[in-house]
Amino acid sequence: MANEAKLSYEEKYNYVVRNLQEVLGEDKIKMILKARDLKIYWGTATTGKPHIAYFVPMTKIADFLKADAEVTILFADLHAYLDNMKAPWNLLDLRVQYYQHIIKAMLESIGVPLEKLKFVKGTDYQLSKEYTLDVYRLSSVITEHDAKKAGAEVVKQVDHPLISGLLYPGMLQYN
């Protein structure tokens, strides 16, 4: 259900910054809100079962949706597979469906309008020829050291890491 009354840009801004410890680019956010609604992007790898901790980002996503922002949630299904195969290939689609249902249910349970919420599946664009060429181009300019360093932040660390852990960091782009 859409907001009954049109929110002012100040009201939208208040939702956007509510409960945040720090806000960078306040003037830029206000300038955008004066011209149009925000476009927000949040991504999550579909590596396991969503749990109670998912309510933390969901409450912020709820604020964005209440502020009439267009929110896109990326399900990083290929990343989940490449991260030490935390999601088996044959379960990628089912995991995405599960995450989508859970996230919608969480947001609905706290009374959030879902009209401006959309979902994107990583493999919908990451398996394209254009994306693959971009990854190859990137791999020709990034060092092994930098890929390992970037991967250490997001990929499960094991004694004998797979090469997929080196691919993972370069794929963190979104079209």
N, C-alpha and C positions, 0 to 999 in steps of 0.2 A: 504494500500500500504506500502510495507516494505521500510526501508531506502535505498536509492539508493546506497550510499557509506557506507562501513563498518565504524562505529564510533570507535574511539580509546577509551580505558578505561577512559582517562581523559575527553573526550567529554561526555561520558555516566555519569561520576561522576558529571560533571557540570550541566547536566540536573537533576540528582537526588537531588542535594543540592540547586538548584536554588530557590530563594525566600523563603528560610527557615530561620527562626530567629536563630535556634540553630541546630547543627548537632552533634549527639553523635556517637562515634565509626567510625570516619572518616577513620582511618587506616584499620579497618576491612572491611569497605565498599570498599575501594580501592583494598584491597587484593582479595576480592571476584570478583570484576570487572575485575581484571587481569586474573582470572581463568575461569570465566563464567558470564553469565548475572544474574542479581538479580531476586529474586522471591519476589513479593510484595503481601501483603494481606490487604484488607480493607473491613470492614463490616459495614452494615447499617441495622437497623430495618425498616421493611416496615410498619411503623405506620401511615403514611398519604401521602399526595401528595408531591412529590419532588418539591422544589421551587428554587428560584433564588440562595439561599445560597448553593445549591448543586454544583454550579459552582466553589466554593472555593476548595473542595476536587477534583473535576474533573480536574481543571487546574494542580494540583499536580499529579494526576493519568496520565494526558496527558504527563507530563514531564517523568514519569516513563516509559510509553509506547514508547516515543521518544528515551529513553535510552535503548531500546530493552529489558526492563524488562518484565518478565512474571507476569501479574497482575491478581489476583483472587479477585473478589468481592463476598462477602458472603451476601446473603439476609437473614437476621435473622427473618424469618417469624414466627417461633414458639415464639421467644422473643416478637414479636409485639403482638401476641395473649396473652401471659402471662403478659405483661405490662398493666394490667388493661383492657384487651381486646380492645386495641387500633385498632386492626385489627380483625374483626369477622372471625371465623374459616372458614366459607363458602367463604370468599373473599381472603384467603391467596394466593392461586395460581394466582388469577387475579392480586393481588397487585404485586407479584413477576414479572409477565409478564410486567405489566405497568412500574415498576422500570427499568427493563432491557431495554425496548424500550426507555425510557426517557434518561437513562444514555448513551446508544449507540448514540442516537441523539445528546446529548450534546457534546460528544467527536467527533463525525463526523462533527459537526458544526464548530469545531475549528481545523479541518484537522488532526486528530490524527489517526495513523494506529491502527487497532483493531485486527490484527492477533494474538497477544499475550494476548488478553483479554479473560478471561473466567469468568463464573458466577457459583456460588454454592448456592443451596437453603438449609437453615438450616435443614428443615424437611427431606431432602434426607438422612441425616445421624443421625439426632437427634431422629428419631423414630425407630432406629435399636435396637436390643436386646443389643448389645455390648455397645452402647452409654448409654442406660438406666442403665445398670449395673454400668458403670463408674459414673453416676450421683448418684446412690444409694451409691456407695463406698465413694464418696466425701461427701455425706450428713452424713455419719457416723463419719467423722473426723472434720467437720466444726461446729462451735458453732452458735447458733441462733443469738447471738450478732454480730458475724462477718458477717453472711449472711445479717442481717438487715443493718449493716454499709455499706457493699458492694452494696446492693440493693438501698440504699438511693442515690447513685450516678447515677443510671440509670433507676430506676423504678419510675413511676409517684407516688408522695406521696399524699395519701388521708387519711381521718380520720379513716376509717376502712379498712386497707389494706388486700388484699387477700393473701392466702398462696403462690400463684404463685410468689409473689414478693420475697419470700425466696428462691424459686427454681432458679429464673432467674440468680443470680450472679454465681452460680455453673455451669451454662450451657455455660459460656463464654469461652469455650475451642473449639478448632478447630482441627480436625484430618488431 
